[in-house]
């Protein structure tokens, strides 16, 4: 069963690879830290396509925005000799 939640967004934290790594050649001590980012996203369905909007907030204050498109191509066939008013 499909549920619609009006005016809702998805918010989660995710790993974003190595933030930094350092090896002290004097002591042979190695330290590293992982990068994390906060993701705020939502998806809009328009006709037969879904548009995903993603805001990425990084630990250094950087903000990135990304739009992703997915969906099913809507195609149709016409008989030989007929024309369509919606394209070629």
N, CA, C and O atoms as a Maestro MAE file, in Angstrom:
{
 s_m_m2io_version
 :::
 2.0.0
}

f_m_ct {
 s_m_title
 :::
 protein
 m_atom[352] {
  # First column is atom index #
  i_m_mmod_type
  r_m_x_coord
  r_m_y_coord
  r_m_z_coord
  i_m_residue_number
  s_m_chain_name
  s_m_pdb_residue_name
  s_m_pdb_atom_name
  i_m_atomic_number
  :::
  1 25 0.839 -1.176 0.000 1 A "UNK " " N  " 7
  2 3 0.000 0.000 0.000 1 A "UNK " " CA " 6
  3 2 0.882 1.237 0.000 1 A "UNK " " C  " 6
  4 15 1.793 1.365 0.819 1 A "UNK " " O  " 8
  5 25 0.607 2.136 -0.916 2 A "UNK " " N  " 7
  6 3 1.375 3.367 -1.040 2 A "UNK " " CA " 6
  7 2 0.873 4.395 -0.039 2 A "UNK " " C  " 6
  8 15 -0.332 4.580 0.130 2 A "UNK " " O  " 8
  9 25 1.820 5.065 0.627 3 A "UNK " " N  " 7
  10 3 1.473 6.135 1.549 3 A "UNK " " CA " 6
  11 2 2.143 7.417 1.085 3 A "UNK " " C  " 6
  12 15 3.319 7.411 0.722 3 A "UNK " " O  " 8
  13 25 1.413 8.497 1.095 4 A "UNK " " N  " 7
  14 3 1.965 9.800 0.767 4 A "UNK " " CA " 6
  15 2 2.095 10.609 2.045 4 A "UNK " " C  " 6
  16 15 1.136 10.758 2.802 4 A "UNK " " O  " 8
  17 25 3.288 11.125 2.275 5 A "UNK " " N  " 7
  18 3 3.537 11.985 3.428 5 A "UNK " " CA " 6
  19 2 3.802 13.381 2.867 5 A "UNK " " C  " 6
  20 15 4.860 13.628 2.288 5 A "UNK " " O  " 8
  21 25 2.871 14.269 3.034 6 A "UNK " " N  " 7
  22 3 2.983 15.616 2.472 6 A "UNK " " CA " 6
  23 2 4.029 16.432 3.221 6 A "UNK " " C  " 6
  24 15 4.180 16.315 4.437 6 A "UNK " " O  " 8
  25 25 4.744 17.255 2.472 7 A "UNK " " N  " 7
  26 3 5.736 18.177 3.032 7 A "UNK " " CA " 6
  27 2 6.796 17.454 3.869 7 A "UNK " " C  " 6
  28 15 7.179 17.929 4.939 7 A "UNK " " O  " 8
  29 25 7.263 16.312 3.381 8 A "UNK " " N  " 7
  30 3 8.258 15.530 4.113 8 A "UNK " " CA " 6
  31 2 9.560 15.452 3.314 8 A "UNK " " C  " 6
  32 15 9.549 15.484 2.084 8 A "UNK " " O  " 8
  33 25 10.664 15.350 4.020 9 A "UNK " " N  " 7
  34 3 11.973 15.150 3.400 9 A "UNK " " CA " 6
  35 2 12.680 13.999 4.099 9 A "UNK " " C  " 6
  36 15 12.315 13.616 5.211 9 A "UNK " " O  " 8
  37 25 13.683 13.459 3.445 10 A "UNK " " N  " 7
  38 3 14.526 12.409 4.033 10 A "UNK " " CA " 6
  39 2 15.804 13.071 4.530 10 A "UNK " " C  " 6
  40 15 16.410 13.869 3.814 10 A "UNK " " O  " 8
  41 25 16.215 12.747 5.744 11 A "UNK " " N  " 7
  42 3 17.442 13.273 6.316 11 A "UNK " " CA " 6
  43 2 18.233 12.130 6.925 11 A "UNK " " C  " 6
  44 15 17.724 11.402 7.778 11 A "UNK " " O  " 8
  45 25 19.492 11.967 6.485 12 A "UNK " " N  " 7
  46 3 20.343 10.931 7.067 12 A "UNK " " CA " 6
  47 2 21.814 11.332 6.921 12 A "UNK " " C  " 6
  48 15 22.175 12.189 6.114 12 A "UNK " " O  " 8
  49 25 22.631 10.686 7.723 13 A "UNK " " N  " 7
  50 3 24.073 10.912 7.671 13 A "UNK " " CA " 6
  51 2 24.698 9.719 6.969 13 A "UNK " " C  " 6
  52 15 24.253 8.585 7.144 13 A "UNK " " O  " 8
  53 25 25.741 9.979 6.164 14 A "UNK " " N  " 7
  54 3 26.394 8.869 5.478 14 A "UNK " " CA " 6
  55 2 27.903 9.059 5.434 14 A "UNK " " C  " 6
  56 15 28.406 10.178 5.531 14 A "UNK " " O  " 8
  57 25 28.608 7.963 5.288 15 A "UNK " " N  " 7
  58 3 30.059 7.961 5.146 15 A "UNK " " CA " 6
  59 2 30.417 8.535 3.783 15 A "UNK " " C  " 6
  60 15 29.728 8.284 2.794 15 A "UNK " " O  " 8
  61 25 31.514 9.318 3.734 16 A "UNK " " N  " 7
  62 3 31.932 9.901 2.462 16 A "UNK " " CA " 6
  63 2 33.431 9.695 2.227 16 A "UNK " " C  " 6
  64 15 34.107 10.577 1.698 16 A "UNK " " O  " 8
  65 25 33.937 8.542 2.618 17 A "UNK " " N  " 7
  66 3 35.333 8.210 2.346 17 A "UNK " " CA " 6
  67 2 36.303 8.752 3.377 17 A "UNK " " C  " 6
  68 15 35.902 9.187 4.457 17 A "UNK " " O  " 8
  69 25 37.568 8.723 3.039 18 A "UNK " " N  " 7
  70 3 38.623 9.171 3.949 18 A "UNK " " CA " 6
  71 2 38.704 10.691 3.933 18 A "UNK " " C  " 6
  72 15 38.840 11.301 2.873 18 A "UNK " " O  " 8
  73 25 38.620 11.299 5.109 19 A "UNK " " N  " 7
  74 3 38.767 12.749 5.236 19 A "UNK " " CA " 6
  75 2 40.252 13.112 5.221 19 A "UNK " " C  " 6
  76 15 40.675 14.013 4.497 19 A "UNK " " O  " 8
  77 25 41.032 12.401 6.026 20 A "UNK " " N  " 7
  78 3 42.478 12.574 6.009 20 A "UNK " " CA " 6
  79 2 43.168 11.362 6.624 20 A "UNK " " C  " 6
  80 15 42.575 10.615 7.402 20 A "UNK " " O  " 8
  81 25 44.430 11.187 6.256 21 A "UNK " " N  " 7
  82 3 45.263 10.105 6.782 21 A "UNK " " CA " 6
  83 2 46.680 10.631 6.882 21 A "UNK " " C  " 6
  84 15 47.147 11.346 5.996 21 A "UNK " " O  " 8
  85 25 47.384 10.271 7.985 22 A "UNK " " N  " 7
  86 3 48.754 10.727 8.175 22 A "UNK " " CA " 6
  87 2 49.562 9.651 8.892 22 A "UNK " " C  " 6
  88 15 49.093 9.019 9.838 22 A "UNK " " O  " 8
  89 25 50.773 9.464 8.418 23 A "UNK " " N  " 7
  90 3 51.713 8.566 9.088 23 A "UNK " " CA " 6
  91 2 52.904 9.390 9.550 23 A "UNK " " C  " 6
  92 15 53.548 10.068 8.749 23 A "UNK " " O  " 8
  93 25 53.197 9.329 10.859 24 A "UNK " " N  " 7
  94 3 54.362 10.022 11.427 24 A "UNK " " CA " 6
  95 2 55.571 9.127 11.211 24 A "UNK " " C  " 6
  96 15 55.668 8.063 11.821 24 A "UNK " " O  " 8
  97 25 56.475 9.535 10.368 25 A "UNK " " N  " 7
  98 3 57.629 8.702 10.029 25 A "UNK " " CA " 6
  99 2 58.583 8.510 11.212 25 A "UNK " " C  " 6
  100 15 59.373 7.566 11.231 25 A "UNK " " O  " 8
  101 25 58.504 9.422 12.207 26 A "UNK " " N  " 7
  102 3 59.385 9.274 13.371 26 A "UNK " " CA " 6
  103 2 58.928 8.155 14.303 26 A "UNK " " C  " 6
  104 15 59.737 7.373 14.803 26 A "UNK " " O  " 8
  105 25 57.609 8.094 14.528 27 A "UNK " " N  " 7
  106 3 57.070 7.115 15.477 27 A "UNK " " CA " 6
  107 2 56.390 5.943 14.786 27 A "UNK " " C  " 6
  108 15 56.043 4.959 15.438 27 A "UNK " " O  " 8
  109 25 56.198 6.035 13.488 28 A "UNK " " N  " 7
  110 3 55.478 5.047 12.691 28 A "UNK " " CA " 6
  111 2 54.013 4.938 13.123 28 A "UNK " " C  " 6
  112 15 53.354 3.925 12.890 28 A "UNK " " O  " 8
  113 25 53.520 6.006 13.758 29 A "UNK " " N  " 7
  114 3 52.120 6.057 14.166 29 A "UNK " " CA " 6
  115 2 51.262 6.552 12.995 29 A "UNK " " C  " 6
  116 15 51.597 7.539 12.340 29 A "UNK " " O  " 8
  117 25 50.168 5.861 12.748 30 A "UNK " " N  " 7
  118 3 49.257 6.231 11.666 30 A "UNK " " CA " 6
  119 2 47.905 6.607 12.244 30 A "UNK " " C  " 6
  120 15 47.392 5.941 13.144 30 A "UNK " " O  " 8
  121 25 47.335 7.682 11.719 31 A "UNK " " N  " 7
  122 3 46.001 8.109 12.141 31 A "UNK " " CA " 6
  123 2 45.200 8.491 10.893 31 A "UNK " " C  " 6
  124 15 45.753 9.001 9.918 31 A "UNK " " O  " 8
  125 25 43.904 8.239 10.941 32 A "UNK " " N  " 7
  126 3 43.036 8.633 9.829 32 A "UNK " " CA " 6
  127 2 41.646 8.953 10.368 32 A "UNK " " C  " 6
  128 15 41.267 8.505 11.451 32 A "UNK " " O  " 8
  129 25 40.909 9.720 9.611 33 A "UNK " " N  " 7
  130 3 39.534 10.072 9.972 33 A "UNK " " CA " 6
  131 2 38.651 9.898 8.752 33 A "UNK " " C  " 6
  132 15 39.062 10.170 7.624 33 A "UNK " " O  " 8
  133 25 37.438 9.445 8.992 34 A "UNK " " N  " 7
  134 3 36.454 9.289 7.923 34 A "UNK " " CA " 6
  135 2 35.663 10.582 7.766 34 A "UNK " " C  " 6
  136 15 35.434 11.307 8.734 34 A "UNK " " O  " 8
  137 25 35.258 10.854 6.552 35 A "UNK " " N  " 7
  138 3 34.415 12.010 6.271 35 A "UNK " " CA " 6
  139 2 32.953 11.588 6.373 35 A "UNK " " C  " 6
  140 15 32.580 10.492 5.953 35 A "UNK " " O  " 8
  141 25 32.147 12.452 6.924 36 A "UNK " " N  " 7
  142 3 30.702 12.210 7.022 36 A "UNK " " CA " 6
  143 2 29.984 13.377 6.360 36 A "UNK " " C  " 6
  144 15 30.520 14.484 6.299 36 A "UNK " " O  " 8
  145 25 28.792 13.138 5.870 37 A "UNK " " N  " 7
  146 3 27.991 14.232 5.328 37 A "UNK " " CA " 6
  147 2 26.533 14.013 5.689 37 A "UNK " " C  " 6
  148 15 26.063 12.881 5.795 37 A "UNK " " O  " 8
  149 25 25.831 15.115 5.874 38 A "UNK " " N  " 7
  150 3 24.407 15.078 6.140 38 A "UNK " " CA " 6
  151 2 23.696 15.222 4.801 38 A "UNK " " C  " 6
  152 15 23.987 16.143 4.038 38 A "UNK " " O  " 8
  153 25 22.770 14.322 4.513 39 A "UNK " " N  " 7
  154 3 22.029 14.334 3.251 39 A "UNK " " CA " 6
  155 2 20.580 14.701 3.553 39 A "UNK " " C  " 6
  156 15 19.931 14.080 4.395 39 A "UNK " " O  " 8
  157 25 20.083 15.717 2.854 40 A "UNK " " N  " 7
  158 3 18.678 16.098 2.924 40 A "UNK " " CA " 6
  159 2 18.132 15.937 1.512 40 A "UNK " " C  " 6
  160 15 18.632 16.559 0.575 40 A "UNK " " O  " 8
  161 25 17.105 15.101 1.358 41 A "UNK " " N  " 7
  162 3 16.635 14.815 0.006 41 A "UNK " " CA " 6
  163 2 15.125 14.658 -0.047 41 A "UNK " " C  " 6
  164 15 14.461 14.438 0.966 41 A "UNK " " O  " 8
  165 25 14.607 14.779 -1.261 42 A "UNK " " N  " 7
  166 3 13.201 14.501 -1.517 42 A "UNK " " CA " 6
  167 2 13.056 14.100 -2.983 42 A "UNK " " C  " 6
  168 15 13.915 14.414 -3.807 42 A "UNK " " O  " 8
  169 25 11.971 13.408 -3.300 43 A "UNK " " N  " 7
  170 3 11.724 12.922 -4.658 43 A "UNK " " CA " 6
  171 2 10.372 13.443 -5.125 43 A "UNK " " C  " 6
  172 15 9.386 13.382 -4.392 43 A "UNK " " O  " 8
  173 25 10.335 13.956 -6.351 44 A "UNK " " N  " 7
  174 3 9.085 14.416 -6.971 44 A "UNK " " CA " 6
  175 2 8.786 13.516 -8.162 44 A "UNK " " C  " 6
  176 15 9.667 13.244 -8.978 44 A "UNK " " O  " 8
  177 25 7.553 13.058 -8.260 45 A "UNK " " N  " 7
  178 3 7.127 12.282 -9.416 45 A "UNK " " CA " 6
  179 2 6.334 13.206 -10.331 45 A "UNK " " C  " 6
  180 15 5.323 13.785 -9.933 45 A "UNK " " O  " 8
  181 25 6.812 13.330 -11.563 46 A "UNK " " N  " 7
  182 3 6.142 14.153 -12.565 46 A "UNK " " CA " 6
  183 2 5.947 13.278 -13.796 46 A "UNK " " C  " 6
  184 15 6.911 12.858 -14.436 46 A "UNK " " O  " 8
  185 25 4.683 13.009 -14.116 47 A "UNK " " N  " 7
  186 3 4.322 12.088 -15.211 47 A "UNK " " CA " 6
  187 2 4.961 10.736 -14.927 47 A "UNK " " C  " 6
  188 15 4.701 10.144 -13.879 47 A "UNK " " O  " 8
  189 25 5.784 10.237 -15.832 48 A "UNK " " N  " 7
  190 3 6.383 8.916 -15.623 48 A "UNK " " CA " 6
  191 2 7.848 9.015 -15.187 48 A "UNK " " C  " 6
  192 15 8.589 8.040 -15.302 48 A "UNK " " O  " 8
  193 25 8.270 10.174 -14.691 49 A "UNK " " N  " 7
  194 3 9.646 10.350 -14.232 49 A "UNK " " CA " 6
  195 2 9.677 10.708 -12.755 49 A "UNK " " C  " 6
  196 15 8.740 11.297 -12.216 49 A "UNK " " O  " 8
  197 25 10.777 10.340 -12.118 50 A "UNK " " N  " 7
  198 3 11.034 10.725 -10.736 50 A "UNK " " CA " 6
  199 2 12.283 11.592 -10.718 50 A "UNK " " C  " 6
  200 15 13.310 11.237 -11.296 50 A "UNK " " O  " 8
  201 25 12.183 12.711 -10.059 51 A "UNK " " N  " 7
  202 3 13.312 13.622 -9.898 51 A "UNK " " CA " 6
  203 2 13.725 13.596 -8.430 51 A "UNK " " C  " 6
  204 15 12.925 13.901 -7.545 51 A "UNK " " O  " 8
  205 25 14.976 13.229 -8.182 52 A "UNK " " N  " 7
  206 3 15.513 13.217 -6.826 52 A "UNK " " CA " 6
  207 2 16.367 14.455 -6.601 52 A "UNK " " C  " 6
  208 15 17.267 14.738 -7.391 52 A "UNK " " O  " 8
  209 25 16.095 15.186 -5.543 53 A "UNK " " N  " 7
  210 3 16.842 16.391 -5.195 53 A "UNK " " CA " 6
  211 2 17.628 16.105 -3.920 53 A "UNK " " C  " 6
  212 15 17.053 15.714 -2.905 53 A "UNK " " O  " 8
  213 25 18.949 16.301 -3.977 54 A "UNK " " N  " 7
  214 3 19.827 15.940 -2.868 54 A "UNK " " CA " 6
  215 2 20.709 17.115 -2.473 54 A "UNK " " C  " 6
  216 15 21.436 17.659 -3.303 54 A "UNK " " O  " 8
  217 25 20.643 17.503 -1.207 55 A "UNK " " N  " 7
  218 3 21.534 18.501 -0.633 55 A "UNK " " CA " 6
  219 2 22.523 17.759 0.249 55 A "UNK " " C  " 6
  220 15 22.120 16.980 1.112 55 A "UNK " " O  " 8
  221 25 23.835 17.995 0.040 56 A "UNK " " N  " 7
  222 3 24.893 17.370 0.836 56 A "UNK " " CA " 6
  223 2 25.574 18.446 1.667 56 A "UNK " " C  " 6
  224 15 26.097 19.415 1.117 56 A "UNK " " O  " 8
  225 25 25.573 18.287 2.973 57 A "UNK " " N  " 7
  226 3 26.227 19.233 3.881 57 A "UNK " " CA " 6
  227 2 27.444 18.543 4.480 57 A "UNK " " C  " 6
  228 15 27.319 17.546 5.191 57 A "UNK " " O  " 8
  229 25 28.631 19.088 4.183 58 A "UNK " " N  " 7
  230 3 29.886 18.467 4.590 58 A "UNK " " CA " 6
  231 2 30.417 19.059 5.888 58 A "UNK " " C  " 6
  232 15 29.975 20.118 6.334 58 A "UNK " " O  " 8
  233 25 31.370 18.356 6.484 59 A "UNK " " N  " 7
  234 3 31.925 18.753 7.776 59 A "UNK " " CA " 6
  235 2 32.695 20.076 7.718 59 A "UNK " " C  " 6
  236 15 32.840 20.750 8.738 59 A "UNK " " O  " 8
  237 25 33.190 20.451 6.533 60 A "UNK " " N  " 7
  238 3 33.948 21.697 6.412 60 A "UNK " " CA " 6
  239 2 33.073 22.897 6.034 60 A "UNK " " C  " 6
  240 15 33.592 23.977 5.751 60 A "UNK " " O  " 8
  241 25 31.746 22.710 6.029 61 A "UNK " " N  " 7
  242 3 30.826 23.786 5.716 61 A "UNK " " CA " 6
  243 2 30.399 23.843 4.256 61 A "UNK " " C  " 6
  244 15 29.536 24.644 3.896 61 A "UNK " " O  " 8
  245 25 30.985 23.015 3.423 62 A "UNK " " N  " 7
  246 3 30.627 22.972 2.005 62 A "UNK " " CA " 6
  247 2 29.217 22.415 1.838 62 A "UNK " " C  " 6
  248 15 28.821 21.482 2.536 62 A "UNK " " O  " 8
  249 25 28.469 22.994 0.910 63 A "UNK " " N  " 7
  250 3 27.134 22.502 0.569 63 A "UNK " " CA " 6
  251 2 27.129 22.165 -0.913 63 A "UNK " " C  " 6
  252 15 27.553 22.965 -1.747 63 A "UNK " " O  " 8
  253 25 26.649 20.980 -1.228 64 A "UNK " " N  " 7
  254 3 26.574 20.518 -2.614 64 A "UNK " " CA " 6
  255 2 25.124 20.171 -2.931 64 A "UNK " " C  " 6
  256 15 24.396 19.688 -2.064 64 A "UNK " " O  " 8
  257 25 24.705 20.413 -4.163 65 A "UNK " " N  " 7
  258 3 23.348 20.110 -4.588 65 A "UNK " " CA " 6
  259 2 23.402 19.229 -5.834 65 A "UNK " " C  " 6
  260 15 24.190 19.477 -6.746 65 A "UNK " " O  " 8
  261 25 22.557 18.198 -5.864 66 A "UNK " " N  " 7
  262 3 22.542 17.268 -6.990 66 A "UNK " " CA " 6
  263 2 21.097 16.901 -7.326 66 A "UNK " " C  " 6
  264 15 20.269 16.713 -6.434 66 A "UNK " " O  " 8
  265 25 20.808 16.803 -8.615 67 A "UNK " " N  " 7
  266 3 19.493 16.351 -9.074 67 A "UNK " " CA " 6
  267 2 19.692 15.074 -9.869 67 A "UNK " " C  " 6
  268 15 20.556 15.006 -10.744 67 A "UNK " " O  " 8
  269 25 18.894 14.064 -9.563 68 A "UNK " " N  " 7
  270 3 18.967 12.787 -10.269 68 A "UNK " " CA " 6
  271 2 17.613 12.514 -10.924 68 A "UNK " " C  " 6
  272 15 16.562 12.783 -10.342 68 A "UNK " " O  " 8
  273 25 17.658 11.983 -12.129 69 A "UNK " " N  " 7
  274 3 16.444 11.686 -12.874 69 A "UNK " " CA " 6
  275 2 16.349 10.188 -13.103 69 A "UNK " " C  " 6
  276 15 17.337 9.546 -13.461 69 A "UNK " " O  " 8
  277 25 15.183 9.640 -12.899 70 A "UNK " " N  " 7
  278 3 14.939 8.239 -13.182 70 A "UNK " " CA " 6
  279 2 13.497 8.107 -13.654 70 A "UNK " " C  " 6
  280 15 12.703 9.037 -13.515 70 A "UNK " " O  " 8
  281 25 13.174 6.990 -14.192 71 A "UNK " " N  " 7
  282 3 11.806 6.774 -14.656 71 A "UNK " " CA " 6
  283 2 11.785 5.784 -15.799 71 A "UNK " " C  " 6
  284 15 12.804 5.197 -16.162 71 A "UNK " " O  " 8
  285 25 10.624 5.617 -16.347 72 A "UNK " " N  " 7
  286 3 10.418 4.687 -17.449 72 A "UNK " " CA " 6
  287 2 10.077 5.497 -18.687 72 A "UNK " " C  " 6
  288 15 9.183 6.343 -18.655 72 A "UNK " " O  " 8
  289 25 10.781 5.241 -19.768 73 A "UNK " " N  " 7
  290 3 10.518 5.938 -21.013 73 A "UNK " " CA " 6
  291 2 9.111 5.608 -21.491 73 A "UNK " " C  " 6
  292 15 8.734 4.439 -21.576 73 A "UNK " " O  " 8
  293 25 8.347 6.631 -21.799 74 A "UNK " " N  " 7
  294 3 6.974 6.452 -22.261 74 A "UNK " " CA " 6
  295 2 6.972 6.468 -23.782 74 A "UNK " " C  " 6
  296 15 7.164 7.519 -24.393 74 A "UNK " " O  " 8
  297 25 6.758 5.317 -24.391 75 A "UNK " " N  " 7
  298 3 6.779 5.211 -25.849 75 A "UNK " " CA " 6
  299 2 5.452 4.688 -26.354 75 A "UNK " " C  " 6
  300 15 4.661 4.126 -25.596 75 A "UNK " " O  " 8
  301 25 5.220 4.874 -27.617 76 A "UNK " " N  " 7
  302 3 4.005 4.362 -28.240 76 A "UNK " " CA " 6
  303 2 4.264 4.099 -29.709 76 A "UNK " " C  " 6
  304 15 5.210 4.638 -30.284 76 A "UNK " " O  " 8
  305 25 3.455 3.300 -30.299 77 A "UNK " " N  " 7
  306 3 3.616 2.961 -31.714 77 A "UNK " " CA " 6
  307 2 2.432 3.495 -32.504 77 A "UNK " " C  " 6
  308 15 1.316 3.597 -31.994 77 A "UNK " " O  " 8
  309 25 2.697 3.831 -33.749 78 A "UNK " " N  " 7
  310 3 1.629 4.239 -34.658 78 A "UNK " " CA " 6
  311 2 1.758 3.410 -35.934 78 A "UNK " " C  " 6
  312 15 2.833 2.912 -36.269 78 A "UNK " " O  " 8
  313 25 0.675 3.283 -36.609 79 A "UNK " " N  " 7
  314 3 0.650 2.472 -37.833 79 A "UNK " " CA " 6
  315 2 1.429 3.163 -38.943 79 A "UNK " " C  " 6
  316 15 1.570 4.386 -38.947 79 A "UNK " " O  " 8
  317 25 1.927 2.380 -39.876 80 A "UNK " " N  " 7
  318 3 2.651 2.901 -41.032 80 A "UNK " " CA " 6
  319 2 1.743 3.872 -41.784 80 A "UNK " " C  " 6
  320 15 0.581 3.578 -42.065 80 A "UNK " " O  " 8
  321 25 2.307 5.035 -42.101 81 A "UNK " " N  " 7
  322 3 1.561 6.047 -42.842 81 A "UNK " " CA " 6
  323 2 0.823 7.041 -41.970 81 A "UNK " " C  " 6
  324 15 0.423 8.097 -42.459 81 A "UNK " " O  " 8
  325 25 0.629 6.741 -40.699 82 A "UNK " " N  " 7
  326 3 -0.025 7.689 -39.792 82 A "UNK " " CA " 6
  327 2 1.005 8.684 -39.262 82 A "UNK " " C  " 6
  328 15 2.205 8.411 -39.279 82 A "UNK " " O  " 8
  329 25 0.540 9.820 -38.800 83 A "UNK " " N  " 7
  330 3 1.435 10.804 -38.176 83 A "UNK " " CA " 6
  331 2 0.935 11.093 -36.766 83 A "UNK " " C  " 6
  332 15 -0.234 10.884 -36.441 83 A "UNK " " O  " 8
  333 25 1.837 11.568 -35.960 84 A "UNK " " N  " 7
  334 3 1.512 11.887 -34.565 84 A "UNK " " CA " 6
  335 2 1.583 13.392 -34.370 84 A "UNK " " C  " 6
  336 15 2.469 14.044 -34.922 84 A "UNK " " O  " 8
  337 25 0.679 13.943 -33.607 85 A "UNK " " N  " 7
  338 3 0.721 15.373 -33.306 85 A "UNK " " CA " 6
  339 2 1.742 15.689 -32.208 85 A "UNK " " C  " 6
  340 15 1.962 16.861 -31.902 85 A "UNK " " O  " 8
  341 25 2.367 14.673 -31.613 86 A "UNK " " N  " 7
  342 3 3.288 14.881 -30.494 86 A "UNK " " CA " 6
  343 2 4.735 14.597 -30.839 86 A "UNK " " C  " 6
  344 15 5.505 14.286 -29.930 86 A "UNK " " O  " 8
  345 25 5.149 14.680 -32.070 87 A "UNK " " N  " 7
  346 3 6.558 14.444 -32.410 87 A "UNK " " CA " 6
  347 2 6.685 13.751 -33.744 87 A "UNK " " C  " 6
  348 15 5.753 13.736 -34.548 87 A "UNK " " O  " 8
  349 25 7.851 13.180 -33.967 88 A "UNK " " N  " 7
  350 3 8.104 12.542 -35.256 88 A "UNK " " CA " 6
  351 2 8.178 11.039 -35.121 88 A "UNK " " C  " 6
  352 15 8.387 10.340 -36.112 88 A "UNK " " O  " 8
  :::
 }
 m_bond[351] {
  # First column is bond index #
  i_m_from
  i_m_to
  i_m_order
  :::
  1 1 2 1
  2 2 3 1
  3 3 4 2
  4 3 5 1
  5 5 6 1
  6 6 7 1
  7 7 8 2
  8 7 9 1
  9 9 10 1
  10 10 11 1
  11 11 12 2
  12 11 13 1
  13 13 14 1
  14 14 15 1
  15 15 16 2
  16 15 17 1
  17 17 18 1
  18 18 19 1
  19 19 20 2
  20 19 21 1
  21 21 22 1
  22 22 23 1
  23 23 24 2
  24 23 25 1
  25 25 26 1
  26 26 27 1
  27 27 28 2
  28 27 29 1
  29 29 30 1
  30 30 31 1
  31 31 32 2
  32 31 33 1
  33 33 34 1
  34 34 35 1
  35 35 36 2
  36 35 37 1
  37 37 38 1
  38 38 39 1
  39 39 40 2
  40 39 41 1
  41 41 42 1
  42 42 43 1
  43 43 44 2
  44 43 45 1
  45 45 46 1
  46 46 47 1
  47 47 48 2
  48 47 49 1
  49 49 50 1
  50 50 51 1
  51 51 52 2
  52 51 53 1
  53 53 54 1
  54 54 55 1
  55 55 56 2
  56 55 57 1
  57 57 58 1
  58 58 59 1
  59 59 60 2
  60 59 61 1
  61 61 62 1
  62 62 63 1
  63 63 64 2
  64 63 65 1
  65 65 66 1
  66 66 67 1
  67 67 68 2
  68 67 69 1
  69 69 70 1
  70 70 71 1
  71 71 72 2
  72 71 73 1
  73 73 74 1
  74 74 75 1
  75 75 76 2
  76 75 77 1
  77 77 78 1
  78 78 79 1
  79 79 80 2
  80 79 81 1
  81 81 82 1
  82 82 83 1
  83 83 84 2
  84 83 85 1
  85 85 86 1
  86 86 87 1
  87 87 88 2
  88 87 89 1
  89 89 90 1
  90 90 91 1
  91 91 92 2
  92 91 93 1
  93 93 94 1
  94 94 95 1
  95 95 96 2
  96 95 97 1
  97 97 98 1
  98 98 99 1
  99 99 100 2
  100 99 101 1
  101 101 102 1
  102 102 103 1
  103 103 104 2
  104 103 105 1
  105 105 106 1
  106 106 107 1
  107 107 108 2
  108 107 109 1
  109 109 110 1
  110 110 111 1
  111 111 112 2
  112 111 113 1
  113 113 114 1
  114 114 115 1
  115 115 116 2
  116 115 117 1
  117 117 118 1
  118 118 119 1
  119 119 120 2
  120 119 121 1
  121 121 122 1
  122 122 123 1
  123 123 124 2
  124 123 125 1
  125 125 126 1
  126 126 127 1
  127 127 128 2
  128 127 129 1
  129 129 130 1
  130 130 131 1
  131 131 132 2
  132 131 133 1
  133 133 134 1
  134 134 135 1
  135 135 136 2
  136 135 137 1
  137 137 138 1
  138 138 139 1
  139 139 140 2
  140 139 141 1
  141 141 142 1
  142 142 143 1
  143 143 144 2
  144 143 145 1
  145 145 146 1
  146 146 147 1
  147 147 148 2
  148 147 149 1
  149 149 150 1
  150 150 151 1
  151 151 152 2
  152 151 153 1
  153 153 154 1
  154 154 155 1
  155 155 156 2
  156 155 157 1
  157 157 158 1
  158 158 159 1
  159 159 160 2
  160 159 161 1
  161 161 162 1
  162 162 163 1
  163 163 164 2
  164 163 165 1
  165 165 166 1
  166 166 167 1
  167 167 168 2
  168 167 169 1
  169 169 170 1
  170 170 171 1
  171 171 172 2
  172 171 173 1
  173 173 174 1
  174 174 175 1
  175 175 176 2
  176 175 177 1
  177 177 178 1
  178 178 179 1
  179 179 180 2
  180 179 181 1
  181 181 182 1
  182 182 183 1
  183 183 184 2
  184 183 185 1
  185 185 186 1
  186 186 187 1
  187 187 188 2
  188 187 189 1
  189 189 190 1
  190 190 191 1
  191 191 192 2
  192 191 193 1
  193 193 194 1
  194 194 195 1
  195 195 196 2
  196 195 197 1
  197 197 198 1
  198 198 199 1
  199 199 200 2
  200 199 201 1
  201 201 202 1
  202 202 203 1
  203 203 204 2
  204 203 205 1
  205 205 206 1
  206 206 207 1
  207 207 208 2
  208 207 209 1
  209 209 210 1
  210 210 211 1
  211 211 212 2
  212 211 213 1
  213 213 214 1
  214 214 215 1
  215 215 216 2
  216 215 217 1
  217 217 218 1
  218 218 219 1
  219 219 220 2
  220 219 221 1
  221 221 222 1
  222 222 223 1
  223 223 224 2
  224 223 225 1
  225 225 226 1
  226 226 227 1
  227 227 228 2
  228 227 229 1
  229 229 230 1
  230 230 231 1
  231 231 232 2
  232 231 233 1
  233 233 234 1
  234 234 235 1
  235 235 236 2
  236 235 237 1
  237 237 238 1
  238 238 239 1
  239 239 240 2
  240 239 241 1
  241 241 242 1
  242 242 243 1
  243 243 244 2
  244 243 245 1
  245 245 246 1
  246 246 247 1
  247 247 248 2
  248 247 249 1
  249 249 250 1
  250 250 251 1
  251 251 252 2
  252 251 253 1
  253 253 254 1
  254 254 255 1
  255 255 256 2
  256 255 257 1
  257 257 258 1
  258 258 259 1
  259 259 260 2
  260 259 261 1
  261 261 262 1
  262 262 263 1
  263 263 264 2
  264 263 265 1
  265 265 266 1
  266 266 267 1
  267 267 268 2
  268 267 269 1
  269 269 270 1
  270 270 271 1
  271 271 272 2
  272 271 273 1
  273 273 274 1
  274 274 275 1
  275 275 276 2
  276 275 277 1
  277 277 278 1
  278 278 279 1
  279 279 280 2
  280 279 281 1
  281 281 282 1
  282 282 283 1
  283 283 284 2
  284 283 285 1
  285 285 286 1
  286 286 287 1
  287 287 288 2
  288 287 289 1
  289 289 290 1
  290 290 291 1
  291 291 292 2
  292 291 293 1
  293 293 294 1
  294 294 295 1
  295 295 296 2
  296 295 297 1
  297 297 298 1
  298 298 299 1
  299 299 300 2
  300 299 301 1
  301 301 302 1
  302 302 303 1
  303 303 304 2
  304 303 305 1
  305 305 306 1
  306 306 307 1
  307 307 308 2
  308 307 309 1
  309 309 310 1
  310 310 311 1
  311 311 312 2
  312 311 313 1
  313 313 314 1
  314 314 315 1
  315 315 316 2
  316 315 317 1
  317 317 318 1
  318 318 319 1
  319 319 320 2
  320 319 321 1
  321 321 322 1
  322 322 323 1
  323 323 324 2
  324 323 325 1
  325 325 326 1
  326 326 327 1
  327 327 328 2
  328 327 329 1
  329 329 330 1
  330 330 331 1
  331 331 332 2
  332 331 333 1
  333 333 334 1
  334 334 335 1
  335 335 336 2
  336 335 337 1
  337 337 338 1
  338 338 339 1
  339 339 340 2
  340 339 341 1
  341 341 342 1
  342 342 343 1
  343 343 344 2
  344 343 345 1
  345 345 346 1
  346 346 347 1
  347 347 348 2
  348 347 349 1
  349 349 350 1
  350 350 351 1
  351 351 352 2
  :::
 }
}
